[in-house]
Amino acid sequence: MSASHLRHAVTGAAVLVMTGLSTWSVTPAQAADSELNVYNWSDYIAKDTVPNFEKQTGIHVKYDNYDSDDTLQAKLLAGSSGYDIVVP
């Protein structure tokens, strides 16, 4: 699989994950103290995906980006990254 196809596949998977998460049955009271920590490549999802997810679920998203495989690997190998979702 070419790098371009792989990147599109991963992007699609990330969008599906975020979309799937938005269908959880979460009441605003349950979500009030909730936070989802996401670590992803920059520009992998549309700019409105996270705000739309937060609006629909009431869950705050801490969305961090990385710029290289080395950065991702260093963060994860250091342990206790605190991320709920990591998109490689």
Backbone as ProteinMPNN parsed JSONL, in Angstrom:
{"seq_chain_A": "MSASHLRHAVTGAAVLVMTGLSTWSVTPAQAADSELNVYNWSDYIAKDTVPNFEKQTGIHVKYDNYDSDDTLQAKLLAGSSGYDIVVP", "coords_chain_A": {"N_chain_A": [[0.856, -1.174, 0.0], [0.597, 2.186, -0.855], [2.126, 5.158, 0.545], [0.394, 7.311, 0.445], [-2.138, 6.079, 0.16], [-2.182, 4.645, 2.534], [-2.156, 6.715, 4.416], [-4.64, 7.908, 3.859], [-6.301, 5.779, 4.561], [-5.821, 5.558, 7.304], [-6.687, 8.066, 8.105], [-9.399, 7.86, 7.458], [-10.114, 5.83, 9.252], [-9.688, 7.134, 11.686], [-11.625, 9.138, 11.543], [-13.906, 7.545, 11.521], [-13.711, 6.412, 14.068], [-13.963, 8.701, 15.701], [-16.514, 9.496, 14.877], [-17.997, 7.27, 15.621], [-17.653, 7.399, 18.379], [-19.169, 9.598, 18.91], [-21.718, 8.674, 18.93], [-22.237, 7.448, 21.282], [-24.272, 6.813, 24.149], [-24.49, 9.267, 26.046], [-25.281, 11.309, 28.66], [-25.569, 14.856, 29.275], [-24.946, 15.321, 31.987], [-23.395, 13.084, 32.676], [-21.251, 13.491, 31.026], [-20.104, 15.776, 31.924], [-17.751, 15.825, 33.525], [-16.048, 14.564, 31.868], [-13.288, 13.809, 29.751], [-11.615, 13.406, 26.723], [-8.644, 12.24, 25.566], [-6.68, 12.755, 22.827], [-4.238, 11.819, 20.46], [-2.75, 12.656, 17.519], [-1.762, 12.784, 14.036], [-1.068, 15.974, 12.574], [-3.577, 17.818, 10.829], [-5.224, 15.623, 10.154], [-7.903, 15.254, 10.552], [-10.989, 16.953, 9.887], [-11.307, 20.446, 10.649], [-13.628, 21.047, 12.038], [-14.417, 18.704, 13.268], [-13.7, 17.932, 15.96], [-14.882, 20.091, 17.539], [-17.597, 19.642, 16.797], [-18.004, 17.035, 17.781], [-17.626, 17.511, 20.536], [-19.785, 19.221, 21.006], [-21.975, 17.562, 20.426], [-21.711, 15.48, 22.286], [-20.927, 16.496, 24.744], [-18.52, 15.945, 25.811], [-15.296, 16.916, 26.582], [-12.539, 17.394, 24.426], [-9.163, 16.839, 24.447], [-6.916, 17.555, 22.206], [-4.068, 16.651, 20.761], [-1.299, 17.12, 18.557], [1.201, 15.491, 16.519], [4.311, 15.549, 14.692], [5.984, 13.713, 13.488], [7.015, 10.262, 13.075], [9.015, 9.641, 14.857], [8.611, 11.455, 16.957], [6.12, 10.58, 17.9], [6.791, 7.938, 18.681], [8.712, 8.427, 20.693], [7.148, 9.733, 22.632], [5.275, 7.729, 23.311], [6.917, 5.618, 24.146], [8.021, 6.695, 26.399], [6.163, 6.256, 28.279], [3.084, 6.212, 30.2], [1.449, 8.094, 28.711], [-1.054, 9.202, 28.79], [-2.998, 9.368, 26.885], [-6.134, 8.575, 25.421], [-6.849, 7.818, 22.886], [-4.725, 7.046, 20.272], [-3.523, 7.82, 17.161], [-1.72, 6.158, 14.895]], "CA_chain_A": [[0.0, 0.0, 0.0], [1.418, 3.394, -0.925], [2.02, 6.044, 1.706], [-0.819, 8.12, 0.281], [-3.298, 5.239, 0.479], [-2.128, 4.339, 3.961], [-2.563, 7.918, 5.147], [-6.086, 8.05, 3.7], [-6.943, 4.718, 5.336], [-5.729, 5.924, 8.717], [-7.578, 9.212, 8.279], [-10.757, 7.327, 7.47], [-10.308, 5.107, 10.508], [-9.795, 8.126, 12.76], [-12.939, 9.775, 11.419], [-14.894, 6.568, 11.967], [-13.616, 6.306, 15.525], [-14.558, 9.904, 16.289], [-17.942, 9.454, 14.595], [-18.552, 6.226, 16.48], [-17.678, 7.887, 19.752], [-20.219, 10.6, 19.065], [-23.019, 8.025, 19.05], [-22.404, 6.906, 22.628], [-25.373, 7.36, 24.925], [-23.92, 10.012, 27.163], [-26.073, 12.473, 29.021], [-24.699, 15.974, 29.641], [-24.464, 15.171, 33.365], [-22.323, 12.091, 32.661], [-20.125, 14.005, 30.265], [-19.617, 17.017, 32.516], [-16.381, 15.678, 33.996], [-15.355, 13.684, 30.934], [-12.326, 14.365, 28.808], [-11.036, 12.418, 25.83], [-7.307, 12.681, 25.171], [-6.383, 12.209, 21.502], [-2.92, 12.156, 19.901], [-2.927, 12.369, 16.101], [-1.025, 13.6, 13.075], [-1.746, 17.24, 12.29], [-4.39, 17.865, 9.607], [-5.79, 14.32, 9.82], [-9.357, 15.343, 10.582], [-11.487, 18.292, 9.574], [-11.219, 21.369, 11.781], [-14.871, 21.08, 12.809], [-14.732, 17.386, 13.834], [-13.626, 17.949, 17.425], [-15.96, 20.916, 18.102], [-18.889, 18.974, 16.604], [-18.039, 15.925, 18.735], [-17.825, 18.079, 21.87], [-21.143, 19.762, 21.072], [-22.938, 16.458, 20.421], [-21.563, 14.567, 23.423], [-20.603, 17.177, 25.992], [-17.206, 15.47, 26.25], [-14.196, 17.783, 26.156], [-11.453, 16.678, 23.754], [-7.811, 17.406, 24.446], [-6.44, 17.038, 20.921], [-2.668, 17.005, 20.53], [-0.747, 16.677, 17.277], [2.636, 15.242, 16.404], [4.759, 15.824, 13.329], [6.832, 12.659, 12.924], [6.962, 8.97, 13.758], [9.964, 9.696, 15.973], [7.948, 12.161, 18.052], [5.111, 9.658, 18.424], [7.46, 6.834, 19.359], [9.328, 8.927, 21.927], [6.078, 10.008, 23.598], [4.675, 6.485, 23.778], [7.917, 4.819, 24.856], [8.27, 7.322, 27.698], [5.172, 5.673, 29.182], [2.048, 7.053, 30.811], [1.177, 9.238, 27.839], [-2.324, 9.795, 29.182], [-3.914, 9.449, 25.748], [-7.153, 7.542, 25.278], [-6.781, 7.409, 21.482], [-3.512, 7.436, 19.553], [-3.626, 7.434, 15.758], [-0.348, 6.041, 14.372]], "C_chain_A": [[0.898, 1.231, 0.0], [1.191, 4.257, 0.31], [0.744, 6.876, 1.644], [-2.067, 7.315, 0.646], [-3.348, 4.907, 1.961], [-2.608, 5.53, 4.786], [-4.071, 8.122, 5.05], [-6.837, 6.991, 4.505], [-6.941, 5.06, 6.821], [-6.642, 7.105, 9.012], [-9.025, 8.743, 8.367], [-11.069, 6.605, 8.765], [-10.488, 6.077, 11.67], [-11.16, 8.804, 12.736], [-14.026, 8.816, 11.894], [-14.888, 6.414, 13.481], [-14.291, 7.504, 16.173], [-16.067, 9.926, 16.059], [-18.622, 8.422, 15.482], [-18.65, 6.669, 17.918], [-18.815, 8.866, 19.966], [-21.598, 9.968, 19.198], [-23.221, 7.359, 20.402], [-23.61, 7.542, 23.288], [-24.805, 8.016, 26.172], [-24.814, 11.206, 27.43], [-25.127, 13.609, 29.375], [-24.151, 15.86, 31.058], [-23.311, 14.174, 33.439], [-21.07, 12.666, 32.015], [-19.469, 15.21, 30.918], [-18.161, 16.937, 32.956], [-15.537, 14.841, 33.049], [-14.411, 14.448, 30.025], [-11.741, 13.213, 28.011], [-9.715, 12.975, 25.333], [-6.895, 11.973, 23.887], [-5.03, 12.718, 21.03], [-2.931, 11.712, 18.45], [-1.984, 13.222, 15.264], [-1.778, 14.916, 12.88], [-2.489, 17.118, 10.965], [-4.971, 16.516, 9.204], [-7.308, 14.318, 9.849], [-9.753, 16.783, 10.276], [-11.475, 19.157, 10.834], [-12.487, 21.372, 12.636], [-15.225, 19.745, 13.474], [-14.748, 17.411, 15.358], [-14.711, 18.851, 18.023], [-17.347, 20.277, 17.944], [-19.061, 17.81, 17.579], [-18.325, 16.441, 20.141], [-19.255, 18.584, 22.043], [-22.176, 18.638, 21.186], [-22.883, 15.612, 21.687], [-21.38, 15.258, 24.763], [-19.262, 16.752, 26.558], [-16.142, 16.406, 25.695], [-13.095, 16.926, 25.537], [-10.17, 17.478, 23.885], [-7.12, 16.769, 23.247], [-5.029, 17.543, 20.67], [-2.193, 16.401, 19.217], [0.73, 16.362, 17.403], [3.019, 15.343, 14.939], [5.649, 14.752, 12.718], [6.645, 11.364, 13.707], [7.884, 8.956, 14.969], [9.351, 10.379, 17.194], [6.913, 11.26, 18.717], [5.766, 8.552, 19.24], [8.069, 7.277, 20.691], [8.278, 9.151, 23.009], [5.52, 8.709, 24.178], [5.661, 5.626, 24.566], [8.262, 5.403, 26.224], [7.291, 6.803, 28.751], [4.211, 6.7, 29.736], [1.752, 8.3, 29.991], [-0.116, 9.941, 28.22], [-3.331, 9.895, 28.052], [-4.878, 8.271, 25.737], [-7.136, 6.964, 23.866], [-5.488, 7.944, 20.893], [-3.661, 6.923, 18.132], [-2.217, 7.379, 15.181], [-0.259, 6.371, 12.895]], "O_chain_A": [[1.853, 1.306, 0.773], [0.197, 4.107, 1.022], [0.096, 7.115, 2.663], [-2.945, 7.807, 1.353], [-4.418, 4.889, 2.569], [-3.372, 5.37, 5.737], [-4.715, 8.468, 6.04], [-7.894, 7.276, 5.069], [-7.944, 4.872, 7.51], [-7.297, 7.14, 10.053], [-9.779, 9.175, 9.239], [-12.161, 6.749, 9.316], [-11.338, 5.868, 12.535], [-11.775, 9.018, 13.781], [-14.957, 9.223, 12.588], [-15.945, 6.299, 14.102], [-15.098, 7.346, 17.088], [-16.821, 10.328, 16.945], [-19.696, 8.673, 16.028], [-19.621, 6.352, 18.605], [-19.365, 8.961, 21.063], [-22.557, 10.657, 19.545], [-24.271, 6.764, 20.645], [-23.932, 8.696, 23.009], [-24.663, 7.382, 27.218], [-25.073, 12.016, 26.539], [-23.981, 13.351, 29.743], [-23.013, 16.256, 31.311], [-22.353, 14.39, 34.18], [-19.953, 12.352, 32.426], [-18.385, 15.622, 30.504], [-17.412, 17.897, 32.774], [-14.422, 14.45, 33.397], [-14.689, 15.567, 29.594], [-11.412, 12.165, 28.568], [-9.672, 14.056, 24.746], [-6.775, 10.749, 23.854], [-4.712, 13.898, 21.179], [-3.1, 10.526, 18.167], [-1.475, 14.244, 15.722], [-3.002, 14.954, 13.012], [-2.058, 16.381, 10.078], [-5.194, 16.284, 8.016], [-7.935, 13.459, 9.229], [-8.946, 17.704, 10.396], [-11.618, 18.651, 11.947], [-12.427, 21.669, 13.829], [-16.234, 19.662, 14.174], [-15.71, 16.957, 15.976], [-15.408, 18.416, 18.939], [-18.175, 20.36, 18.851], [-20.141, 17.622, 18.139], [-19.159, 15.884, 20.855], [-19.863, 18.398, 23.097], [-23.136, 18.747, 21.949], [-23.907, 15.082, 22.117], [-21.649, 14.666, 25.808], [-18.9, 17.152, 27.664], [-16.09, 16.659, 24.492], [-12.759, 15.863, 26.059], [-10.099, 18.64, 23.486], [-6.781, 15.586, 23.271], [-4.824, 18.726, 20.399], [-2.624, 15.32, 18.818], [1.423, 16.889, 18.274], [2.17, 15.238, 14.053], [6.033, 14.861, 11.553], [6.179, 11.369, 14.847], [7.574, 8.336, 15.986], [9.546, 9.936, 18.325], [6.838, 11.185, 19.944], [5.343, 8.265, 20.36], [7.951, 6.576, 21.697], [8.493, 8.8, 24.169], [5.317, 8.599, 25.387], [5.281, 4.981, 25.542], [8.74, 4.688, 27.105], [7.546, 6.894, 29.951], [4.487, 7.9, 29.74], [1.795, 9.419, 30.502], [-0.258, 11.144, 27.999], [-4.413, 10.451, 28.24], [-4.498, 7.131, 26.003], [-7.378, 5.773, 23.67], [-5.186, 9.133, 20.997], [-3.898, 5.735, 17.916], [-1.581, 8.417, 14.994], [0.826, 6.318, 12.315]]}, "name": "protein", "num_of_chains": 1, "seq": "MSASHLRHAVTGAAVLVMTGLSTWSVTPAQAADSELNVYNWSDYIAKDTVPNFEKQTGIHVKYDNYDSDDTLQAKLLAGSSGYDIVVP"}
